[in-house]
């Protein structure tokens, strides 16, 4: 692994982004929400949300249950002189449950603090290893994958947690399948047609898990994935340029694959909202670190996910501080959205899971903060006045609006 510890802010962002997928998504490997607060569905006899009636799709792996529950109120345009909300998106690459309890842990954290999140599901996590010959990755051998296949029990638990996540109001995106980061088969070399093939297979694995697993005792996923899927994050943050034409053709609304973004308001690339991981002030250093757990790890323990345990308390504090530094810089100045990427992993004793939970809790009760999914954020973007968004994009990281928000946005 490359040494990112001596690189400057932009160099670190790009270099660390390339490293993000090297160990990322390895689960199978050896607030205050203000006006965007969730609307609760009706309660059943058990006191839990009553699931809507399901219309089965295909082999019964998925179903149409109507509008997604626990969604925010319909977004409205910013009014002249209004202060923009502070959006924060917590997202999860891979989103497999492998027996470490992290998927249900963060579903509970989200519910406790009024947060919605995005889960970028790896399609292979719903495909048993015994059926790996069904996967024909572009420019790679049949059944190949740079992340491991899950055990049948873990496939089962992943299905249960994905179902729960959607009913709780979270977004289910995609992290594609085999997570190829290097060599001639790297996703960075894929063509738009290759991406279309990979997406078709990911959708197939999600929508045919019942046939592929033989599980007959699990409830179907409560959504039509072909309609639900509107955004993604690529493995290792590679290949966005050739993905975007395919994403646009499919009607996707955003992509979260840009490497080395900054804390500024987003814009569209090829008709798709570009929502990158961002450089954040890194405590104790003059450079910035990309807003993903693995990139923080790369600057702490280098090429190992099991560093010296005596360093864990300091590293956990540093990771938490990085997330909160990024949050405060935006919240107190340009109000740019903050995008944070994670993996359900126990790297360095699980300190990054503790750090992101602590950061989320600290952010959730602040005025104007909205903890949303990428899809919900794009809903908000799409109803805004383009002139207002252009004005917001003119603010650099850490730049407060001249004269305050009342004057700044009124002039737009």
N, C-alpha and C positions, 0 to 999 in steps of 0.2 A: 504493500500500500504506500502511496505517496505521502510525503510529510507535508502537511498543510500548516504546521504551526508557525512557520516563518513567513507565510504569504500575507499580503495586504488584503484589504477588504474585498476588492473586486476579484483579485486572483484567488482568494480563498473561496469566495462564493462559487466561482466556476469550477475550481478544482474539487472542492468538497462536494459539489453537486454530482460530479461524475462518480465520486466514491459512495454516494448515498445508497446506491443499490447494490454495492458489492457484498455487504452483509445484510442489507435491508430485505425485508419480506422473507426472512429465513425461517419462518415458523415451522416449515416442514423439514428443515435442514437439521444434518448431523450438526342568573345575574339580573343580574338585573337586565332583563331583556326588553324592558320598556314596551313601546307600542308593538314590537314584534314578538311579544310573549306568546307561548303556545296556547291554542284553544283546545280545551280538554273535551274528549268525546264522552258520550254517555257511559255510565257505569253499569256493569252487570250485577248479578246477585252476589258475586264474590267480592264486589267492591273494586274489581279491576275493570279496565276498559273492555266493553263488550265488542268482540271482533265483528266486523261487518260480514254480511253474507258473501260467500265466495262463488264465483263462476270459474270453474276449472279451465285451464288452458293446456292444450297439448296432452302430455301424459299425466297431467295432474301435479307436476313439480311446482307450477306457479298458478296463480289465480287472479282474477280481476275482482277486487273487493271494493271498488269505487275510490273516491278521493282519499288520499293519505290522511290519517288522523294526526292530531297533535301538531298542526301546522300554524304558523303565525297568521295574523290578520293580513289582508291584502295590502301590499306596500303602496305608499303614496309618494308623490314627488316632494322633495324638499321645498319649503316655502322661502321666499326672499328673506334673508337675514337669519334663517334657522341654522343652528349648529348641527353638523352632520353627526349621525350616530357613530360610535366606535365599534366597527364590526371586527369580530375575531372568529376565525374558522379553524377548528381542530379537526385534523383528518388522519386517517389510519391506512397505511399501505399494506395490502395483503388481506388483512381482516380475517385471519383464520384463528379459531379457538383450538389450542393444542394442549389443553389440560392445565395451563398455568393460571386460569381464571381471569386473565386480563380483559378479555372481551366483556364478560358480564360485569367486571369491576367498573369499567368506564361507562357502561350503559347506566349503572347506578349513579356514578358521579354526575353524569349528564342530567339525569332525572332530578337529582338532589339540587342542582344549581341552575335549572331552567335552560340547559344548553341543547342545541342540536349540533350534530357532527356529520362528517362525510366518511363513509367506509368504502375505500377503494378495494373491492373484493377481487382477489386473484381467482380466475375461473377454475384453475386446477385444484383449488381447495375444495371443490365440490365433485371432483373426479377421483374415484378410487384408483390406487396404483395398479390394481389388477386390470384396469381398463386403460392404461396409459397409451396403448397403441392407438386409441381414438384420437390422440393429440398429434397433429401433424404441423409442427411449428415451421414458419417460414425460414428457409435457409439453414435448417437444423435437422438432425435425424428424427425419425418418428419416435414419439414418446420422450424425447429429451427435455430436460428442464434444469435450469440453474438454481431452482429452489426445489426442495424435496416435496414429494407427494405426501399428503396427510394419511394417517392411519384411518381405517374405516370409522373407528369411534370418534376421531377428531373431525372427520367429514360430517358426521352426524351432529356433533356439538356446534360446528360452524353453521350448519343449516338452521338449527334452533336459534342461534344468536342473531343471524342475519334477519330471520323472521321477526324476532323481538325488536331489533333495531328499527326496522321499517315502521312497525306499529307504534313505536315510541316517538316517531317523527323524524328519524334520521334518514340521510340520503345513502343509497347504495350505488356507488359509481363502479369503475373498473380499474384494476391494475394489470389487466391483460392476463397472460398465462405464465410462460416459461421463464420470464425475467432474465433474458439474455443480454449481458452487458459487454462482453468482449469477443474478439475474434471476428471471423468473416460472417458469422450468424448474428452479430450484435444488432439489437433493435435500432442502433444508431445508423445502420446501413439499410434498413428496410425501406421499401418503396411504398407509395400510397396503397397499391394493391396488396402488398404484404400486410399492411396494417388492417385492411378490410378483412383479409383472411383470418388474422389473429382475433379480431373483434367478433367475427361470426362464430369462431370456435368458443370464445369466452362466453358468449350469449348461449350457445348450445349447451355448454356444460352446466350453466345455471338453470336453464329451462328444461333440462332432461336428466336432472340428478336422480329422479325416481327410477327411471329405466337403467341408468348406469350403476346405481348403488344397489338396487333391489330393495331398498327400504320401503316398507309399506305402512309403517306405524307412525310416520311423521306427517304433520300437517303441511300443506303446500305453502310456499312463499306467497305472501298476500299481495303480490303486485305483478304486473305485466312488465317484465324486464326490458322488453324491446321498446316499450314506451318510457319506462322509468329511467333508462340509462341516457344521461345527457352530458356526461363529463368523465374525465379520467386523469390519472397521473401515470406517465410512462416509467418503466424500469430505469433506474439510474438517472432519471431526468434526461434521457437521450431520445432523439428521433422526432422531436416535435415538428420540425419543418415539413416532414413528409406525412406526419399524422394529420396535420391540420386540414389538408384538402379532403381527406376521408371524413374527418370529424364534421366538416362543414356540409358535406354531401349527406351525412346521416342526420343532420339537423341538431348536432350537439351544440350546447350553449356555451361551454367553457372548456378550457384545458388547464391543468395545474402542473404542467411539466417543465416550465421554463426554469433553467438554472440561473442562480445568481441574481435574482430580482432585488429590488430595493423597496423601501417602505414609502411607496408613492401610490396614488390612485391608478387603477388599471385602465387599459385600453384594449381594443380588439386587434387580433391578428387574423387575417384572412376570414373575417366575419365571425370569429369565435373569441369570447372573452379570454384574455391571457392572465391567469391568476398564479403568479410564480411563488415559490418559496423565496424568502427574503433574507437579506443580510441584517443581523441584529448586533448591537454593541455587546462585546464579549467581555465579561468582568475580568479584570486583571490583565487585559491585553489592549494593544493599540489597534488591532484589526477587528473585523467583524466576522461573525459566524453565521452560516446558513441556518434557517429556522426549522431544523429537523434534528431529531434525537441522535441519529447516526453521525451527523456532521459535528455535533458537539463532542460525541465520543471520540471521533477521529482526532480531535485536537486535545483530548485528555489522555487516552490510552493508546493512541496510534493504531497499530494493526492488530490489536487484540480486543476482544469484547470481555475479557476477564483480567482487568488490571489488578494492581496491588490493593487489597481490600482496605488498607489503612487510608488510602486516598479517597475512598467512596464518599465520606461525609463532605469533604471539601468540594469534590466534583459535583455532588448533588446540589449543593448551595450555588455553585457556579452556573450549573445548567438552569436552575430556577431563576437565578439573576439575569441570565441572558434573555429568557422569555419575558420577564418583567421589564427589563430594559427596553426591549422592542415595543412592548405594550405602552409603557409610559411615554416613550418618545413620540409615538403616534397620538396617543390620547391627549397629551398636553400641547400638541402642535398641529400637525396637518390632518389629523384624524384618518390617515390612510388605514385601510383594512390590514389586519395582521393575519398571516396564514402560517399555521404550524403543522408540520408533518411528523408522524410517529409510526412506530411499529410495536406490535404486541410481543415485546421481547424483554428478557431479564438481564440485558447487558449490564456489566459492572454491578452485579447484585441488585438490578432493578431500579437503580437510582434515577433513570430518566423517566420511568413511569411515576415515581414519587414526585419528581420535579414538575412534570406537566400537570399532575393533579393539583399540586400546591399552587402553581401559577394560575390554573383555571379558577380555583376557589378564590384567589386574590382578585382576579379580574371581574368575577361574576356580579359582585354587589356594587360596582361603580356606576354612577349616573351615566346614562346614554349608552351603556355597553350592551351589545347584542351578540350573543354567542350562537352562531348560525351555521348551517351547512353551506357548501359552495352553491348549491342549487338555490337556496333561499337568498343568498347574497346576489346572485345574478337576477333573481326576480326583482330585487330592489333596484339594481343597476338599470334594468330595462325600462323602468317607468320614470327615470330621471330625465330632466332637461339636458340634452347634450351640451348646451352652453355651460351649465352648472358643472357637469363632469369635466369639461375641458378646463374650467377655472380651477377645479380641485387638482387636476393633474399638473398644474403649474407650480404647485407647492412641492419643494424638495424635502427629503427626509429631515425631520426636525425643524422645518420652517413653519412658524405660526402665521396665520393670516394677518396681513397688515391691517391694523385698525380693528381687529376682532372679527368674528364671524358675521355679525350684523352688517357691518360695512362691507366686508369682503364679498359675501355672496349677493348682497343687494346690488352691487355694481355689476354682477354678471347678468 
